[in-house]
Amino acid sequence: MATDIRLKESLGDITEALVATYTEEGATHHLGHTPLPSRDVIHDILADLKDILFPGYGRRQNLHIGNVEYHVGDLIDGLHDKLTQQIARALRHELCDEAPTVDFEALAQHRAVALFLKLTDLRAMLEHDVQAAFQGDPAAKSLHEIVFCYPGLEAITIYRIAHELTQLGVPLIPRIMTEMAHAKTGIDIHPGARIGPGFFIDHGTGVVIGETCDIGKNVKLYQGVTLGALSFPRDSAGNIIRGRKRHPTLENDVVVYANATILGGDTVVGHHTVVGSNVWLTHSVEPYTSVLMEKPSLRIRGPDRGDGLYYQI
């Protein structure tokens, strides 16, 4: 069946109507001559950084001590250019109206190199995270399996990179990175959260960690855990007041089991505390505490035995 030429002629009117919406007050768009950071390039940047942080596990195999220095040097050289360009785009988008004469490329280069200077410390931090996963999961057969397979480590690795960029004052890019990890793993860690070494997320799907969380050393979370805000303070005009601590603090050696919810910026979970599954916690607890739900009352009915009645088991 041939296409109807009259329908195709209407496409111009459709286009004109769409473009008209771009100029409406409050319309969301980014039209102009200052490109935003590229998600595709940021994806490549993350792949390069993971190849540096965990060499031999990613895209490049057959690495050995004789060629790894060349490989890492080549990655860092390429990352210098890609990161500088993407950070400059993010800075220009955020700050151009306030500081139109700033050399954003120069500023971006300094921040890119500052990230490279942090990579040694990042590797040490991630080594603790890998060890924590191995020690905390009896199903783990080796450290290699954790690096290759565990979504928790994937999300934590990307979070740690994004957090360093956040600390360096890089806008947009850290959140793009952690949302990429969120989409891939189901684990949502805001890059502003502060998380100590030896962090382990077991299984992981559905974990949410808010922007102002403080998490100490050797903390373990299971799937479905939410570390969230209890409420959002507002000003007299009803607008959310930003920049306040809204999310909980977990001290060292805390374990939080599946589907627990811990809320509030004033909520502190003391060290060596265990929070059980399905707990809803909105106030602080002392160290060495166990916070558990009461055992639920289960009603189980057996099969019909032919007399039309069901029997309690």
JOKAVEN-V714637 format. One record per residue. SS is DSSP state (alpha for helix, beta for strand, coil for the rest). Layout:
# JOKAVEN-V714637
ss: [SS:SS]
This chain:
# JOKAVEN-V714637
ss: [coil:coil:coil:coil:alpha:alpha:alpha:alpha:alpha:coil:alpha:alpha:alpha:alpha:alpha:alpha:alpha:alpha:alpha:alpha:alpha:coil:coil:coil:coil:coil:coil:coil:coil:coil:coil:coil:coil:coil:coil:coil:coil:coil:alpha:alpha:alpha:alpha:alpha:alpha:alpha:alpha:alpha:alpha:alpha:alpha:alpha:alpha:alpha:coil:coil:coil:coil:coil:coil:coil:coil:coil:coil:coil:coil:coil:coil:alpha:alpha:alpha:alpha:alpha:alpha:alpha:alpha:alpha:alpha:alpha:alpha:alpha:alpha:alpha:alpha:alpha:alpha:alpha:alpha:alpha:alpha:alpha:alpha:alpha:alpha:alpha:alpha:coil:coil:coil:coil:coil:coil:coil:coil:alpha:alpha:alpha:alpha:alpha:alpha:alpha:alpha:alpha:alpha:alpha:alpha:alpha:alpha:alpha:alpha:alpha:alpha:alpha:alpha:alpha:alpha:alpha:alpha:alpha:alpha:alpha:alpha:alpha:alpha:alpha:alpha:alpha:coil:coil:coil:coil:coil:coil:alpha:alpha:alpha:alpha:alpha:alpha:alpha:coil:alpha:alpha:alpha:alpha:alpha:alpha:alpha:alpha:alpha:alpha:alpha:alpha:alpha:alpha:alpha:alpha:alpha:coil:coil:coil:coil:coil:alpha:alpha:alpha:alpha:alpha:alpha:alpha:alpha:alpha:alpha:alpha:alpha:alpha:coil:coil:beta:beta:coil:coil:coil:coil:beta:beta:coil:coil:coil:coil:beta:beta:coil:coil:coil:coil:coil:coil:beta:beta:coil:coil:coil:coil:beta:beta:coil:coil:coil:coil:beta:beta:coil:coil:coil:coil:beta:beta:beta:coil:coil:coil:coil:coil:beta:coil:coil:coil:coil:coil:beta:coil:coil:coil:coil:coil:coil:coil:coil:beta:beta:coil:coil:coil:coil:beta:beta:coil:coil:coil:coil:beta:beta:beta:coil:coil:coil:coil:beta:beta:coil:coil:coil:coil:beta:beta:coil:coil:coil:coil:beta:beta:coil:coil:coil:beta:coil:coil:coil:coil:beta:beta:coil:coil:coil:coil:coil:coil:coil:coil:coil:beta:coil:coil:coil:coil:coil:coil:coil:coil:coil:coil:beta:coil]
